[in-house]
Amino acid sequence: MTRIAFYAPLKSPRHPNPSGDRTIARLFLAAWRRQGAQVELASQLRTRIAKADPRLQQQLANRAQATAARLVAQYRQRAKAERPQLWFTYHSYYKAVDWIGPKVAAALDIPYLLAEASHAPKRAEGDWAFNHRGAEAAIKAARQIFCLNPSDKECLRPIVDRSRLVDLPPFLDLAAFAPALPDRAKAKTVLARTAIARRHRLDPAQPWLLAVGMMRPGDKLASYRELATALTILGQRRRWRLLIVGDGAARAEVAAAFAGFGDRVLFLGRRAPEDLPAIYAAADLMVWPAVNEAFGMALLEAQACGLPVLAGAIGGVPAIISAGRDGRARTGWLAPPHRPDAFAALLGEALESDLDTIGRAARRSVEQYHDIASAAGVLAESLRKLGVQP
């Protein structure tokens, strides 16, 4: 059994607040364990900094280095057979640097692995320079870097040998999240859709749009505002209801953006992960401009439940949604970034499409390319190449 020290500097898998980052951290833990590894959470120290503050960057680096020293001492007290055989860090970049993993891995002489690392050369000067150097040092120390977002890979190539970059499509545990794809009409009219329609007095004959995202200032709020603008452009004559799942500090600003639509917009609030599959199954189309999204776990979850997606073609989003132009079956629509007019035009097209057929294609795509079993296989192959023995 391979022993792995795991760390997520942006958000620990045990963090109380839900987010896509926490979800992916938990999925990585599950993927490693799925292929037989013994994984321990090495630290929960969060190094994320929202605004450029050189003093705070130095303070967090000092705390992290002290944590690294303690971990090295603790691991060395163990019998060699009980020490980690490799260190794995999920998501390190200039705002959330892994200062711990490279030091522990070097001290124990074990491989250091990274997933979803990004490099931002424009931060090499100015108030982010200190953190930029730390993030770059972690990237250069990694024996392998798992790339979930293709755009990250392009940024890493100038400083990392290509042989160290490993493609790993975003994934979820399909068996746990949405174990079977029922007949979509039955799922909507008999199960989830009927229950939601009764609870919230919705017309099940109208098209239901769905948006899922935390309500935070910045990119999330910008996505909600772009969606509201697109719906305004679409016009009041089109039949639709929008269901919104999410909550957060920017709730008032989000509500203000949709205030002009009256009861056509229904706020469902924050929902537990176990509630989401039924909501996805009940809707007709996922709509999300995806401003500065890495790829968007909610977009992948929707497709796992047979729900087609209309999203902004930003970051790694095109890697998980097929617009039907590359020979693969269409699983949704991709709108040009920051173009609410184009988003509205595609929304009008989508509402005239066979959404059930496209939803089934979306589910098949997740089964083929984005299930945790495939991810576990990629991780196992990496261990083999590194020569790490169970």
LINQUI-V929966 format. One line per field, one symbol per residue. ss: DSSP state (a for helix, b for strand, c for the rest). phi: phi as a letter, one per 20 degrees, with the letter a starting at -180 (. if undefined). psi: psi as a letter, one per 30 degrees, with the letter a starting at -180 (. if undefined). Layout:
# LINQUI-V929966
ss=???
phi=???
psi=???
This chain:
# LINQUI-V929966
ss=ccbbbbbccccccccccccaaaaaaaaaaaaaaacccbbbbbbccccccccccaaaaaaaaaaaaaaaaaaaaaaaaccaaacccbbbbbbbbccbccccaaaaaaaaccbbbbbbbcccaaacccccaaaaaaaaaaaaaccbbbbccaaaaaaacccccaaabbbccccbcaaaaccccccaaaaaaaaaaaaaaaaacccccccbbbbbccccccaaaaaaaaaaaaaaaaccccccbbbbbcccccaaaaaaacaaaaaabbbbbcccaaaaaaaaaaccbbbbccccccccaaaaaaaaccccbbbbccccaaaccccccccccccbbbbccccaaaaaaaaaaaacccaaaaaaaaaaaaaaacbaaaaaaaaaaaaaaacccc
phi=.fdcedbcffbffeffefafffgfgfffgfffffeneddcffbdfedfcfcfbgffgffffffffffffffgfffffefgfdefebdcddmcbfebeeeeggfffffelcfddcclecccgfefcnfegffgffffffffeffbcededgffgffegfdcfgfeedfbggbbeffeebfbefgfffgfeedffffffffdldefeefdecccafedgnfffffffffffffffgofffeacddddqaqfegfffgffdgfelefddeemfcfgfefgffgffedbecaflflffbnfffffgffemdfcdbfeclegffdceemddneffdrcdegglcgfffffffffffeeeffffffffffffgedcefffffffffffffffmeeg
psi=kkkkkkkjfekkfgkfklleeeeeeeeeeeeefeggljkkjelgkkgkkeljjeeeeeeeeeeeeeeeeeeeeeefflkefglkflkkkkjkaffikjfeeeeeeeefhlkkkkkhklkiffgflafgeeeeeeeeeeeffkekjkjfjeeeeeffeffkkfffkkkjkklljeeeeifkjlkeeeeefeceeeeeeeeghljfflkjlkkjkkiklbeeeeeeeeeeeeeeeelffkklkkkkkllafgeeeeeeegeffbgfkkjfakkleffeeeeefflekkkjfhjgkefjeeeeeeefggjlkjlkikbgefffkkggfgflkkfakkkkkhieeeeeeeeeeefglieeeeeeeeeeeeeefglfeeeeeeeeeeeeefgkk.
